[in-house]
Amino acid sequence: MAVTTKAKEGTDPIYQEPKEKLLDYLRTMYEIRFFEEKVYELVRSRQIKGASHLYAGQEAVAVGAVASITRNDMITSTHRGHGHCGAIGNLWCDSEQDRQMHWNKMLAELMGRETGYCRGRGGSMHIADVEKGNLGATGIVGGNIPIAVGAALAESFKQSGAVVLCFFGDGAVNTGSFHESLNLAAVTHDGLPVVFICENNLYAMSMPWHDRSVPDAPYASRVRDVVKRAEAYGIPGLQCNGMDVLDVKEKVSQAVQMCREGKGPVLVEARTYRYFGHSLSDQQRYRTKEELEEYRQRDPILLLRHRMLETGIATEAEMDAVMEKARQTIDEAERFAKASPLPPAVELFDDLYVPKDPIEFAREREQEEALRARIRPIEDEIRRIAREQAGTPGGAIMPKLKKEDAQRLEEKYGIPIKYYNEALAQAHAEEMRRDWRVFVMGEDVGLYGGAYAATRGLWDEFGGRRVIDTPISELAIAGAGAGAAMRGMRPIVEFQYVDFTTLGSDQILHNAAYNRYMFGGKTKVPVVYRSQGGVGRCIAAHHSESLEGSWLHVPGIYLVMPSTPYDAKGLLKAAVRDDNPIMFLEHKLLYSGVMGPVPDEDYIIPLGVADIKKPGEDVTIVAYSRMVHVALDAAWDLEEQEGIRCEVIDPRTLHPLDVATIANSVRKTGRVILMSEGWTKGGVANEFLRQILEYRFENGYSGWDYLDMQPVILAAKDVPVPMSEPLEDASIPTREDVIAAVHLLCQ
């Protein structure tokens, strides 16, 4: 390699760096290179199981970028993220012992050992050390870009001055995650402190980004330079030589400084190259050997060595000593990892959820039961008045009062009577006043007040920084909520319709729900995802689904579905204070269709506590959300007209499920009907039944043993929700269905 004129003249950036730092950059690059070569050997010999995507060739990007930040800052990584983890881990090392243990934990994690960073839960593609600024890698291309936005949003709230480096490859640039996230970061809080670093190694898995060495190969972009994408979002863009650690550091440092000055976000494109294929099975037909050899001549390690030697900063012997030290570090890491134990199967469920203190839970449950005893007579009186005024069977399935009747009850009982959406708005406001970390984000939640007025008044009181109106970007806002939660905030993210949670499902599932478990219990993700679903407005399949069955299926996230204004307020407040991610689903017909008592006092309803809405001895009916009101209307008629006393139980939280309360009711009645507005096939009602049947009582008997009649499931028909009203009505359970099922069980 020829010496550049700039180096000869002494203007090369290398002269701005202390010798010790330059040698440390070299050592870290060697450690990453030797680590990857070791991983290659271990994967080939089947000592590392699963996928490993090697970073060799790209070392300058991770090392140069991390050299531009401090321990106050943080990163998000990718499936090809060993270099990122290696570099930021070294940033946190204060001694040789720290450094050795860092690489020990890295290799142990890849080998699935208990001593790994994530206790073997994450492996190569999901390695993290959240406590030390590494917010984790992801197996989803572009999957951590929204997380970085959320982390930066958290730092914006805290005014910490911290910056987030978000690494991703050129393949991610064509994902919706990239586009939604860059735009969201640009328009939120007037720009968030995040540096988006695209490691353009010219290939996704096999797809060339733009330039091709193989004739007639496909390509991913007609625009050669990723950095030009910055212009579309009105943010600064910088480009650097990703094979030159000092150029990377210079450009990323500029970007970091812009973010610290409130001029972020910034997009940085680092043009680099990977030496290995996408994975070990990759035959690399998409590139030529000549191209690979050309880039090996630009090797980032050799380039730094050459410049240090030519400028007289270091000798060959000094650099060889650094190289040997790096080799020894990785060899010792291999010994450590191989000697480490594999995690025992008994730990399989560890750290899936943040546990609740049992004493605190018991206290909260006792307090709520006492409050509920005051509330229930009021709810029953409201239902009685509504039924009397309706005058026809089924005319008051959802209890609603005239204004004068509501005022009379308020004076009688001293408790406000509110609509369901008013109770939700009150819960939001109370929690935002109580805790500065609580904020709301979503489409039309601010000035508009929410599509169903559940956030009305919040923007006026708390302003646009804490009540954030977002672009239509469900994927980005879902991930931003999770990222902010990982950095200590307590976001409430609203999706206007539960149908739209499918657009954010990647982030909710793969990050919010999984990250605590996947990262070995070293993070919490206290984010609440609010939405609504259900039929009743003839707006057809894309705005009427009941998708709770899909979310009940996912481990790592709780599921709450309140049926009354009282429950809506208490459960939302509990959800906001909980340390676990929560899907909080409402029903569109409840917002202005149901009224009930809502105490002004600060109360919560602990998650995992069912409510017996109506006691009875003949049949147990389990229902949630709007189906509770369908069940209650039928149950009141059955008792008044036929003397059949049904016990109606509202789980309130579908997960965790208070199966003990339900099973004990079935033990008493011997008969059970399970209701759901979700689909029958693979649905919630089926899961409830499984848990009831498998429940073990203190005497050794199961729920199955106490059934006198075959269970009845009343759930939605397995069709997309139709628009036409008679078809829509026919698609879900009705009060007549409940009455018929009770007659069947009691014949």
Residue pairs with C-beta under 8 A, 6 or more apart in sequence:
1 302
1 303
1 306
3 310
4 12
6 12
7 14
7 307
7 310
7 311
12 246
12 307
12 311
13 246
13 247
13 249
13 250
14 22
14 246
14 307
14 308
14 311
14 313
15 311
17 25
17 246
19 313
19 314
21 67
22 304
22 308
22 313
22 314
23 314
23 318
23 319
23 322
24 90
25 63
25 64
25 67
25 245
25 304
26 301
26 304
26 305
26 308
26 319
26 322
26 323
27 322
27 323
27 325
27 326
28 59
28 63
28 86
28 87
28 90
28 326
29 59
29 60
29 63
29 245
29 300
29 301
29 304
30 301
30 322
30 323
30 326
30 327
31 86
31 90
31 103
31 326
31 329
31 330
32 55
32 56
32 59
32 62
32 63
32 82
32 83
32 86
32 87
33 56
33 59
33 301
33 326
34 326
34 327
34 329
34 330
35 82
35 86
35 103
35 106
35 107
35 330
35 333
36 54
36 55
36 56
36 82
36 83
36 276
37 56
38 107
38 330
38 331
38 333
38 334
39 48
39 52
39 54
39 82
39 107
39 110
39 124
40 52
40 54
40 276
40 280
42 48
42 110
42 111
42 334
43 52
43 280
44 280
47 111
47 338
48 110
48 111
48 124
49 112
50 123
50 124
50 125
51 79
51 124
51 125
51 279
52 82
52 110
52 124
52 279
52 280
53 79
53 80
53 124
53 125
53 278
53 279
54 80
54 82
54 274
54 275
54 276
55 62
55 80
55 81
55 82
55 83
55 274
56 274
56 275
56 276
57 201
57 272
57 273
57 274
57 275
57 276
57 295
57 296
57 299
57 300
58 80
58 83
58 199
58 201
58 242
58 272
58 273
58 274
58 300
59 83
59 245
59 300
59 301
60 242
60 243
60 244
60 245
60 248
60 270
60 272
60 300
60 303
60 304
61 83
61 167
61 197
61 199
61 242
61 248
61 270
61 272
62 83
62 84
62 86
62 87
62 167
63 83
63 87
63 245
63 248
64 240
64 244
64 245
64 246
64 247
64 248
64 249
64 252
65 75
65 87
65 165
65 167
65 195
65 197
65 248
65 249
65 252
65 270
66 75
66 84
66 87
66 88
66 90
66 91
66 165
67 87
67 245
67 249
68 249
68 252
68 253
68 255
68 256
69 75
69 91
69 163
69 165
69 256
71 91
71 92
71 132
71 133
72 160
72 161
72 162
73 133
73 162
73 163
73 164
73 165
73 256
74 133
74 134
74 135
74 151
74 162
74 164
74 165
74 487
75 84
75 88
75 133
75 134
75 135
75 164
75 165
75 166
75 167
76 135
76 136
76 138
76 144
76 145
76 147
76 148
76 151
76 164
76 165
76 166
76 167
76 483
77 84
77 85
77 127
77 128
77 134
77 135
77 136
77 137
77 138
77 144
77 167
78 84
78 137
78 138
78 141
78 144
78 167
78 168
78 169
78 172
78 199
79 124
79 125
79 137
79 138
79 139
79 140
79 141
80 169
80 199
80 274
81 125
81 127
81 137
81 167
82 106
82 124
82 127
84 134
84 137
84 167
85 106
85 117
85 127
85 128
85 129
85 134
85 137
86 102
86 103
86 106
88 129
88 132
88 133
88 134
89 102
89 103
89 105
89 106
89 129
89 132
89 134
90 99
90 102
91 133
92 98
92 102
92 132
92 133
93 99
93 102
99 329
100 329
100 332
100 333
103 329
103 330
103 332
103 333
104 115
104 332
104 333
104 336
104 337
105 115
105 116
105 117
105 129
106 116
106 117
106 127
106 333
107 330
107 333
107 334
107 336
107 337
108 114
108 115
108 116
108 117
108 120
108 333
108 336
108 337
108 340
109 116
109 117
109 118
109 120
109 122
109 123
109 124
109 127
110 116
110 123
110 124
110 127
110 337
111 120
111 337
111 338
111 340
112 120
112 123
112 342
112 343
113 120
113 337
113 340
113 341
113 342
113 343
114 120
114 340
114 341
114 342
114 343
115 336
115 337
115 340
115 341
116 122
116 127
116 337
116 340
116 520
117 127
117 128
117 129
117 519
117 520
118 126
118 127
118 128
118 518
118 519
118 520
118 522
119 343
119 347
119 520
119 521
120 342
120 343
120 520
121 343
121 351
121 517
121 518
121 519
121 520
122 128
122 136
122 137
122 518
122 519
122 520
124 137
125 137
125 138
125 139
126 136
126 137
126 138
126 139
126 518
126 519
127 134
127 136
127 137
128 134
128 135
128 136
128 137
128 515
128 518
128 519
128 522
128 523
129 522
130 136
130 486
130 519
130 522
130 523
131 522
135 144
135 147
135 148
135 151
135 164
135 483
135 486
136 144
136 147
136 515
136 518
136 519
136 523
137 144
138 144
138 147
138 510
138 511
139 510
140 506
140 510
141 168
141 169
141 171
141 172
141 175
141 204
142 168
142 171
142 172
142 175
142 177
142 178
143 177
143 479
143 506
143 507
143 510
143 511
144 166
144 167
144 168
144 479
144 511
145 166
145 168
145 172
145 175
145 177
145 178
145 181
145 182
145 196
145 479
146 177
146 180
146 181
146 184
146 475
146 476
146 477
146 478
146 479
146 480
146 482
146 483
146 507
146 511
147 479
147 480
147 482
147 483
147 486
147 507
147 511
148 164
148 165
148 166
148 181
148 194
148 196
148 483
149 166
149 181
149 184
149 185
149 188
149 192
149 194
149 476
149 479
149 480
149 483
150 479
150 480
150 481
150 482
150 483
150 484
150 485
150 486
150 487
150 491
151 164
151 194
151 483
151 484
151 486
151 487
152 163
152 164
152 185
152 192
152 193
152 194
152 264
152 265
152 483
153 188
153 189
153 192
153 480
153 483
153 484
153 489
154 483
154 484
154 486
154 487
154 488
154 489
155 161
155 162
155 163
155 164
155 193
155 487
156 188
156 189
156 192
156 193
157 436
157 437
157 439
157 465
157 484
157 489
158 488
161 193
161 260
162 193
163 193
163 194
163 195
163 256
163 259
163 260
163 264
164 193
164 194
164 195
165 194
165 195
165 197
165 252
165 256
166 194
166 195
166 196
166 197
167 197
167 199
168 178
168 196
168 197
168 198
168 199
169 198
169 199
169 200
169 201
169 204
170 198
170 199
170 200
170 201
170 202
170 203
170 204
170 209
170 220
170 221
170 226
171 203
171 204
171 205
171 207
171 220
172 178
172 198
173 198
173 220
173 221
173 226
173 229
174 220
174 221
176 475
177 475
177 476
177 479
177 506
180 471
180 473
180 475
180 476
181 196
181 473
181 476
181 479
181 480
182 196
182 229
182 230
182 233
182 235
182 265
182 267
183 233
183 471
183 473
183 476
184 470
184 471
184 473
184 476
184 477
184 480
185 191
185 192
185 194
185 196
185 235
185 264
185 265
186 192
186 233
186 234
186 235
186 265
187 471
188 468
188 470
188 480
189 465
190 262
191 235
191 262
191 263
191 264
191 265
192 264
192 265
193 259
193 260
193 262
193 264
193 265
194 259
194 264
194 265
194 266
195 252
195 255
195 256
195 259
195 264
195 265
195 266
195 267
195 268
196 265
196 266
196 267
196 268
197 252
197 268
197 270
198 226
198 227
198 267
198 268
198 269
198 270
199 242
199 270
199 272
200 209
200 226
200 242
200 269
200 270
200 271
200 272
201 242
201 272
201 273
201 274
202 208
202 209
202 210
202 211
202 271
202 273
202 287
203 209
203 274
203 278
203 286
203 287
204 220
205 278
205 282
206 278
206 282
206 285
206 286
207 218
207 219
207 220
207 286
208 214
208 217
208 218
208 219
208 220
208 286
208 287
209 219
209 220
209 221
209 224
209 226
210 219
210 220
210 221
210 222
210 223
210 224
211 219
211 224
212 219
213 287
213 288
213 290
213 291
214 285
214 286
214 287
214 288
217 286
223 229
225 239
225 269
226 267
226 269
227 237
227 238
227 239
227 267
227 268
227 269
228 237
229 237
229 267
230 236
230 237
230 266
230 267
231 237
233 267
235 264
235 265
235 266
235 267
236 255
236 258
236 263
236 266
236 267
237 266
237 267
237 268
237 269
238 251
238 254
238 255
238 266
238 267
238 268
238 269
239 251
239 268
239 269
239 270
239 271
240 247
240 248
240 250
240 251
240 252
240 268
240 269
240 270
240 271
241 247
241 248
241 270
241 271
242 248
242 270
242 271
242 272
242 273
242 300
243 271
243 272
243 273
243 295
243 298
243 299
243 300
243 303
244 300
244 303
244 304
245 300
245 303
245 304
246 304
246 307
248 270
251 268
251 270
252 268
255 264
255 266
255 268
258 264
258 266
259 265
259 266
273 295
273 298
275 292
275 295
275 296
276 282
277 283
277 284
284 292
305 319
307 313
308 314
308 319
309 315
309 316
309 319
350 521
351 516
351 517
351 520
351 521
352 516
352 517
352 555
352 556
353 516
353 556
353 558
353 580
354 516
354 524
354 578
354 579
354 580
356 578
356 606
356 607
361 606
364 574
364 604
364 606
365 606
365 609
367 603
368 570
368 603
368 604
368 605
368 606
368 609
371 599
371 603
372 566
372 611
374 413
374 415
375 415
375 566
375 596
375 597
375 599
378 409
378 413
378 415
378 417
378 596
378 597
379 399
379 564
379 566
379 596
379 597
381 409
382 399
382 401
382 409
382 417
382 595
382 596
382 597
383 396
383 399
383 632
383 636
385 399
385 401
385 405
386 396
386 399
386 400
386 401
387 395
387 396
387 399
387 633
387 636
389 396
389 402
390 396
393 637
393 735
394 633
394 735
394 736
396 633
397 629
397 630
397 633
397 735
398 589
398 590
398 593
398 594
398 626
398 629
399 594
399 595
399 596
399 629
400 593
400 594
400 595
401 409
401 417
401 595
406 417
406 595
407 417
409 417
409 597
410 416
410 417
413 597
415 597
415 598
415 599
415 600
416 597
416 598
416 599
416 600
417 595
417 596
417 597
417 598
418 426
418 565
418 595
418 596
418 597
418 598
419 565
419 591
419 592
419 594
419 595
420 564
420 565
420 568
420 586
420 590
420 591
420 592
420 593
420 594
420 595
420 596
421 450
421 452
421 453
421 454
421 456
421 591
421 592
422 453
422 565
422 598
423 565
423 566
423 568
423 569
423 596
423 598
424 454
424 455
424 568
424 569
424 572
424 586
425 453
425 454
425 455
425 456
425 457
425 458
426 569
426 598
427 568
427 569
427 570
427 572
427 573
427 576
428 440
428 454
428 455
428 458
428 492
428 572
429 457
429 458
429 461
430 573
430 602
431 438
431 490
431 572
431 573
431 576
431 577
432 438
432 439
432 440
432 458
432 461
432 462
432 466
434 602
435 490
435 576
437 488
437 489
437 490
438 466
438 489
438 490
438 491
438 492
438 576
439 465
439 466
439 467
439 468
439 484
439 489
439 490
439 491
439 492
440 446
440 455
440 458
440 466
440 467
440 468
440 491
440 492
440 493
440 494
441 467
441 468
441 470
441 477
441 480
441 481
441 491
441 492
441 493
441 494
442 450
442 455
442 468
442 469
442 470
442 477
442 493
442 494
442 495
442 496
442 530
443 451
443 469
443 470
443 471
443 472
443 477
443 494
443 495
443 496
444 450
444 451
444 469
444 496
445 455
445 458
445 459
445 467
445 468
445 469
445 494
446 455
446 458
446 459
446 464
446 467
446 468
446 469
447 459
447 469
448 469
449 455
449 456
449 457
449 458
449 459
450 456
450 494
451 496
451 497
452 532
452 586
452 588
452 591
452 592
453 591
453 592
454 494
454 530
454 586
454 591
455 467
455 494
458 466
458 467
459 467
470 476
470 477
474 495
474 500
474 501
474 503
474 504
475 503
475 504
475 506
475 507
477 493
477 504
478 493
478 495
478 501
478 504
478 505
478 506
478 507
478 508
478 512
478 529
479 504
479 506
479 507
479 511
480 491
480 493
481 491
481 493
481 507
481 512
481 527
481 529
482 507
482 508
482 511
482 512
482 515
482 525
482 527
482 581
483 511
484 491
484 527
485 491
485 512
485 524
485 525
485 526
485 527
485 581
486 515
486 523
486 524
486 525
490 526
490 527
490 528
490 576
490 577
491 527
491 528
492 527
492 528
492 530
492 576
493 527
493 528
493 529
493 530
494 530
494 531
495 501
495 504
495 529
495 530
495 531
496 531
496 532
497 531
497 532
497 533
497 542
497 543
497 545
498 531
498 532
498 533
498 545
498 546
498 547
498 548
498 585
499 533
499 541
499 542
499 543
499 544
499 545
499 547
500 531
501 508
501 529
501 531
501 547
501 551
501 583
502 547
504 529
505 550
508 529
508 554
508 557
508 581
508 583
509 554
511 525
512 525
512 527
512 529
512 556
512 557
512 581
513 525
513 554
513 555
513 556
513 557
513 581
514 556
515 523
515 525
516 522
516 523
516 524
516 525
516 556
516 580
517 555
517 556
524 579
524 580
525 580
525 581
526 576
526 578
526 579
526 580
526 581
527 581
527 582
528 572
528 575
528 576
528 581
528 582
528 584
529 581
529 582
529 583
529 584
530 572
530 584
530 585
530 586
531 583
531 584
531 585
531 586
532 585
532 586
532 587
532 588
532 591
533 544
533 545
533 546
533 547
533 548
533 585
533 586
533 587
533 588
534 544
534 546
534 587
534 588
534 589
534 625
534 626
534 677
535 544
535 546
535 677
535 721
535 728
535 731
535 732
536 544
536 587
536 588
536 589
536 626
536 728
537 543
537 544
537 588
537 589
538 723
538 724
538 725
538 728
539 723
540 721
540 722
540 723
541 720
541 721
541 722
541 723
544 721
544 728
545 721
546 676
546 677
546 678
546 679
546 716
547 678
548 559
548 561
548 583
548 585
548 654
548 676
548 678
548 684
549 676
549 678
549 679
549 682
549 683
549 684
549 687
551 557
551 559
551 583
551 585
552 559
552 654
552 655
552 684
552 687
553 682
556 580
556 581
557 580
557 581
557 582
557 583
557 655
558 575
558 578
558 580
558 581
558 582
558 583
558 607
558 653
558 655
558 656
559 582
559 583
559 585
559 653
559 654
559 655
560 571
560 572
560 575
560 582
560 583
560 584
560 585
560 607
560 652
560 653
560 654
561 584
561 585
561 586
561 587
561 624
561 625
561 651
561 652
561 653
561 654
562 568
562 571
562 572
562 586
562 625
562 652
563 587
563 590
563 594
563 613
563 624
563 625
563 626
563 627
563 628
563 629
563 650
563 652
564 594
564 596
564 628
565 594
565 595
565 596
565 597
565 598
566 596
566 597
566 598
566 599
567 605
567 611
567 650
567 652
568 586
568 590
569 598
569 603
570 603
570 604
570 605
571 584
571 604
571 605
571 607
571 652
571 653
572 584
573 602
573 603
573 604
573 605
574 604
574 605
574 606
574 607
575 582
575 584
575 607
577 604
578 607
582 607
585 625
586 625
587 625
587 626
587 677
589 626
590 625
590 626
594 629
605 652
607 653
607 656
608 653
608 656
608 657
608 658
609 652
609 653
609 658
609 661
610 649
610 650
610 651
610 652
610 657
610 658
610 661
610 662
611 649
611 650
611 652
612 647
612 648
612 649
612 661
612 665
613 628
613 631
613 632
613 648
613 649
613 650
614 632
614 635
614 636
614 646
614 647
614 648
615 645
615 647
616 635
616 639
616 645
616 646
616 647
616 648
616 669
617 645
617 647
617 668
617 669
618 644
618 645
618 646
618 647
618 669
618 671
618 742
618 746
619 644
619 646
619 647
619 669
619 671
619 672
619 673
619 742
619 745
619 746
620 646
620 647
620 649
620 662
620 665
620 666
620 668
620 669
620 671
620 672
620 673
621 631
621 635
621 646
621 647
621 648
621 649
621 672
621 673
621 675
621 738
621 742
622 649
622 651
622 662
622 672
622 673
622 674
622 675
622 685
622 688
623 630
623 631
623 648
623 649
623 650
623 674
623 675
623 676
624 650
624 651
624 652
624 654
624 675
624 676
624 684
625 677
626 677
627 675
627 676
627 677
627 733
628 648
628 650
630 675
630 733
630 734
630 735
630 738
631 646
631 648
631 673
631 675
631 738
632 648
633 735
634 646
634 735
634 736
634 738
634 739
634 742
635 646
635 648
635 738
637 735
637 739
638 644
638 645
638 646
638 739
638 742
639 645
639 646
644 742
644 746
646 742
647 665
647 668
647 669
649 661
649 662
649 665
651 657
651 658
651 662
651 688
652 658
654 684
657 688
657 691
659 688
659 691
659 692
659 695
660 695
662 688
662 691
662 692
663 692
663 695
663 697
663 703
665 672
666 672
666 692
666 703
666 706
666 707
667 697
667 703
667 706
670 706
670 707
670 708
670 709
671 707
671 708
671 709
671 745
671 746
672 689
672 692
672 707
672 711
672 712
673 711
673 712
673 713
673 714
673 738
673 741
673 742
673 745
674 685
674 688
674 689
674 711
674 712
674 713
674 714
674 715
675 685
675 714
675 715
675 733
675 738
676 683
676 684
676 685
676 713
676 714
676 715
676 716
676 733
677 715
677 716
677 732
677 733
678 684
678 685
678 715
678 716
679 715
679 716
679 717
679 718
680 686
680 713
680 715
680 716
680 717
680 718
681 718
683 713
683 715
683 716
684 715
685 713
685 714
685 715
686 713
689 711
689 713
692 703
692 711
693 702
693 703
693 704
693 707
694 702
694 703
694 704
695 702
695 703
696 702
697 703
709 745
712 741
712 744
712 745
714 733
714 737
714 738
714 741
715 733
716 731
716 732
716 733
717 730
717 731
717 732
719 731
721 728
721 731
722 728
722 731
